[in-house]
Amino acid sequence: MNCSSRTGPGASPDLVVEIIETLEACGLDRDEYQLYNAVDVEALEEILHSSCGDVEVRFTVEDIRLAVTPDSVNILIDEHPDSAD
């Protein structure tokens, strides 16, 4: 059962653009990586849009950690346990 309203084969250009823009916002130039060597965007999109529940996929491109959901691409920031609770 597919809960997505998206149809058709191939990765969405919107998802690819959003990932690339997020990487560029982190200062990574397009010439410094090849996205398709880091992640299979078509498989990523299939995972994100084939689940009826909450799903988040995390991956790293050139030391930049990303969390991708059906609605967003977010940068993961390492939290340092410097302070005691």
N, CA and C of each residue as an Amber inpcrd file, in Angstrom:
protein
   255
   0.8390000  -1.1800000   0.0000000   0.0000000   0.0000000   0.0000000
   0.8840000   1.2430000   0.0000000   0.6640000   2.1110000  -0.9120000
   1.4640000   3.3170000  -1.0310000   0.6300000   4.5070000  -0.5620000
   1.1140000   5.2060000   0.4540000   0.3830000   6.3500000   1.0060000
   0.7380000   7.6460000   0.2950000   1.6120000   7.5750000  -0.6660000
   2.0600000   8.7620000  -1.3590000   1.1300000   9.0940000  -2.5100000
   1.0410000  10.3770000  -2.8120000   0.2760000  10.7810000  -3.9800000
   1.1860000  10.9160000  -5.1920000   2.4900000  10.7060000  -5.0050000
   3.4280000  10.8210000  -6.1110000   3.3550000   9.5780000  -6.9750000
   3.4960000   9.7860000  -8.2570000   3.4780000   8.6610000  -9.1800000
   4.6100000   8.8220000 -10.1660000   4.9160000   7.7180000 -10.8540000
   5.9250000   7.7620000 -11.8980000   7.2870000   7.3660000 -11.3760000
   8.1120000   6.8160000 -12.2730000   9.4420000   6.3550000 -11.8870000
  10.4280000   7.5080000 -11.7610000  11.5390000   7.2270000 -11.1010000
  12.6150000   8.2040000 -11.0040000  12.5010000   9.0880000  -9.7890000
  13.6140000   9.6960000  -9.4500000  13.6660000  10.5770000  -8.2910000
  13.0450000  11.9220000  -8.6270000  12.4140000  12.4970000  -7.6400000
  11.8230000  13.8080000  -7.8060000  12.9210000  14.8560000  -7.9280000
  12.8450000  15.7070000  -8.9480000  13.8450000  16.7790000  -9.0470000
  13.8120000  17.6810000  -7.8220000  12.6420000  17.8270000  -7.1920000
  12.5310000  18.6680000  -6.0020000  13.3740000  18.1270000  -4.8600000
  13.3660000  16.8140000  -4.6390000  14.1550000  16.2190000  -3.5710000
  15.6390000  16.3920000  -3.8450000  16.0520000  16.1390000  -5.0680000
  17.4570000  16.2950000  -5.4350000  17.8980000  17.7420000  -5.2270000
  17.1060000  18.6780000  -5.7030000  17.4340000  20.1020000  -5.5620000
  17.5060000  20.4860000  -4.0920000  16.5630000  20.0160000  -3.2930000
  16.5580000  20.3660000  -1.8720000  17.7980000  19.8180000  -1.1620000
  18.2110000  18.6070000  -1.4900000  19.4250000  18.0420000  -0.8910000
  20.6440000  18.8550000  -1.3180000  20.7430000  19.1650000  -2.6050000
  21.8830000  19.9400000  -3.1100000  21.9200000  21.3290000  -2.4950000
  20.7730000  21.9970000  -2.3970000  20.7390000  23.3340000  -1.7920000
  21.1340000  23.2900000  -0.3220000  20.7480000  22.2370000   0.3760000
  21.1210000  22.0920000   1.7830000  22.6280000  21.9000000   1.9080000
  23.2070000  21.0790000   1.0520000  24.6610000  20.8730000   1.0770000
  25.4010000  22.1670000   0.7440000  24.8980000  22.9210000  -0.2260000
  25.5180000  24.1970000  -0.5790000  25.4130000  25.2010000   0.5610000
  24.3070000  25.1810000   1.3020000  24.1420000  26.0850000   2.4500000
  25.1740000  25.7830000   3.5310000  25.6850000  24.5560000   3.5300000
  26.7340000  24.1700000   4.4800000  28.1240000  24.4900000   3.9480000
  28.1990000  25.0800000   2.7620000  29.4780000  25.4720000   2.1890000
  30.1080000  24.4310000   1.2830000  29.3720000  23.3820000   0.9490000
  29.9060000  22.3340000   0.0860000  29.6050000  22.6880000  -1.3650000
  30.6440000  22.8320000  -2.1650000  30.4930000  23.1680000  -3.5750000
  30.0870000  21.9290000  -4.3690000  29.3020000  22.1130000  -5.4050000
  28.8340000  20.9880000  -6.2350000  29.9820000  20.1740000  -6.8280000
  31.1370000  20.7960000  -7.0060000  32.2860000  20.0910000  -7.5720000
  33.0040000  19.2210000  -6.5410000  32.6280000  19.3230000  -5.2700000
  33.3040000  18.5890000  -4.2080000  32.7150000  17.2030000  -3.9580000
  31.6180000  16.8720000  -4.5880000  30.9680000  15.5820000  -4.3570000
  30.1050000  15.2180000  -5.5600000  29.7300000  13.9470000  -5.6180000
  28.7350000  13.4950000  -6.5850000  27.6420000  12.8330000  -5.7660000
  26.4830000  13.4420000  -5.7400000  25.3930000  12.9960000  -4.8830000
  25.0680000  11.5220000  -5.1060000  25.0810000  11.0860000  -6.3380000
  24.6890000   9.7100000  -6.6370000  25.7300000   8.6870000  -6.1660000
  26.9190000   9.1450000  -5.8070000  27.9020000   8.2530000  -5.1770000
  27.6470000   8.1300000  -3.6820000  26.9350000   9.0820000  -3.1020000
  26.6710000   9.0850000  -1.6610000  25.3400000   8.4320000  -1.3070000
  24.3400000   8.5940000  -2.1680000  23.0070000   8.0850000  -1.8550000
  22.2470000   7.7880000  -3.1530000  21.4660000   6.7390000  -3.1240000
  20.5830000   6.4180000  -4.2460000  19.3010000   7.2160000  -4.0320000
  19.1790000   8.3290000  -4.7230000  18.0670000   9.2550000  -4.5030000
  16.7280000   8.6110000  -4.8540000  16.6970000   7.7810000  -5.8850000
  15.4460000   7.1110000  -6.2370000  15.0020000   6.1610000  -5.1260000
  15.9440000   5.4060000  -4.5580000  15.6070000   4.5000000  -3.4560000
  15.1980000   5.3040000  -2.2200000  15.8870000   6.4100000  -1.9670000
  15.5460000   7.2760000  -0.8380000  14.1140000   7.7650000  -0.9630000
  13.7610000   8.2500000  -2.1340000  12.4070000   8.7530000  -2.3430000
  11.3720000   7.6400000  -2.1730000  11.6820000   6.4470000  -2.6540000
  10.7620000   5.3190000  -2.5170000  10.5220000   4.9970000  -1.0400000
  11.5780000   5.0110000  -0.2500000  11.4460000   4.7540000   1.1920000
  10.5810000   5.8350000   1.8400000  10.8780000   7.0850000   1.5220000
  10.1680000   8.2040000   2.1520000   8.6780000   8.2090000   1.8210000
   8.3310000   7.8150000   0.6200000   6.9460000   7.9600000   0.1790000
   6.1600000   6.6560000   0.1260000   6.7680000   5.5660000   0.5670000
   6.0350000   4.3030000   0.5600000   5.5500000   3.9220000   1.9490000
   5.9340000   4.6840000   2.9490000   5.5450000   4.3770000   4.3200000
   4.3610000   5.2310000   4.7390000   3.4390000   4.6160000   5.4850000
   2.2930000   5.3610000   6.0180000   2.6290000   6.0150000   7.3550000
   3.7420000   5.6160000   7.9580000   4.1260000   6.1650000   9.2560000
   5.2320000   7.1920000   9.0950000   5.7060000   7.6870000  10.2280000
   6.8130000   8.6310000  10.2200000   8.0790000   7.9010000   9.8100000
   8.8200000   8.4930000   8.9030000  10.0770000   7.9000000   8.4630000
  11.1100000   9.0100000   8.3060000  12.3340000   8.6960000   8.6980000
  13.4500000   9.6250000   8.5510000  14.6460000   8.8030000   8.1160000
  15.3300000   9.2670000   7.0870000  16.5250000   8.5860000   6.5940000
  17.7060000   9.5140000   6.8270000  18.7540000   8.9720000   7.4530000
  19.9490000   9.7640000   7.7380000  21.1060000   9.2380000   6.9060000
  21.8850000  10.1720000   6.3700000  23.0800000   9.7990000   5.6170000
  24.0590000  10.9650000   5.6480000  25.2820000  10.6820000   5.2400000
  26.3500000  11.6720000   5.2820000  26.9260000  11.8670000   3.8870000
  27.1250000  13.1310000   3.5160000  27.7820000  13.4890000   2.2600000
  28.9460000  14.3950000   2.6230000  30.1640000  13.9290000   2.3680000
  31.3650000  14.7320000   2.6540000  31.3360000  15.3290000   4.0630000
  31.1000000  14.5010000   5.0510000  31.0830000  14.8790000   6.4740000
  29.9030000  15.7670000   6.8790000  28.9430000  15.9600000   6.0030000
  27.7340000  16.7050000   6.3580000  26.6280000  15.6810000   6.5620000
  26.1150000  15.6300000   7.7890000  25.0780000  14.6620000   8.1370000
  23.7040000  15.2660000   7.8580000  22.8850000  14.5140000   7.1330000
  21.5460000  14.9780000   6.7690000  20.4920000  14.0070000   7.2880000
  19.3330000  14.5510000   7.6020000  18.1550000  13.7590000   7.9460000
  17.0600000  14.1780000   6.9760000  16.5590000  13.2150000   6.2150000
  15.5620000  13.5110000   5.1960000  14.2510000  12.8400000   5.5850000
  13.1790000  13.6190000   5.5620000  11.8310000  13.1230000   5.8180000
  11.0040000  13.4190000   4.5610000   9.7800000  12.9280000   4.4940000
   8.9590000  13.2590000   3.3190000   8.7330000  14.7610000   3.1480000
   8.9160000  15.5310000   4.2240000   8.6320000  16.9640000   4.1660000
   9.8460000  17.8730000   4.1740000  11.0360000  17.3390000   4.5350000
  12.1700000  18.2440000   4.6980000  13.5100000  17.5400000   4.5900000
  14.5430000  18.3690000   4.3790000  15.9340000  17.9360000   4.4350000
  16.5830000  18.7870000   5.5120000  17.1160000  18.1410000   6.5560000
  17.6870000  18.8660000   7.6870000  19.1340000  18.4820000   7.9050000
  19.9040000  19.4230000   8.3970000  21.2930000  19.1890000   8.7630000
  21.3140000  18.6960000  10.1960000  22.0510000  17.6210000  10.4450000
  22.1990000  17.1140000  11.8010000  23.4550000  17.7080000  12.4050000
  23.2900000  18.3080000  13.5490000  24.4070000  18.9170000  14.2680000
  24.7720000  18.0060000  15.4200000  26.0610000  17.6990000  15.5370000
  26.4970000  16.8900000  16.6680000  26.3430000  17.6800000  17.9510000
  25.7430000  17.0230000  18.9230000  25.6030000  17.6430000  20.2460000
  26.7490000  17.1300000  21.1020000  27.4570000  18.0420000  21.7300000
  28.5820000  17.6820000  22.5760000  28.1170000  17.6970000  24.0320000
  28.3110000  16.5800000  24.7430000  27.8910000  16.5220000  26.1420000
  28.8610000  17.2600000  27.0630000  29.0320000  18.5600000  26.8210000
  29.9740000  19.3570000  27.6040000  29.4180000  19.7460000  28.9740000
  28.1250000  19.8600000  29.0600000  27.5340000  20.2970000  30.3300000
  26.8540000  19.1420000  31.0260000  26.9510000  19.1260000  32.3370000
  26.3070000  18.0750000  33.1240000  24.8720000  18.4890000  33.4440000
  23.9590000  17.5470000  33.3870000  22.5560000  17.8470000  33.6980000
  22.2590000  17.5830000  35.1440000
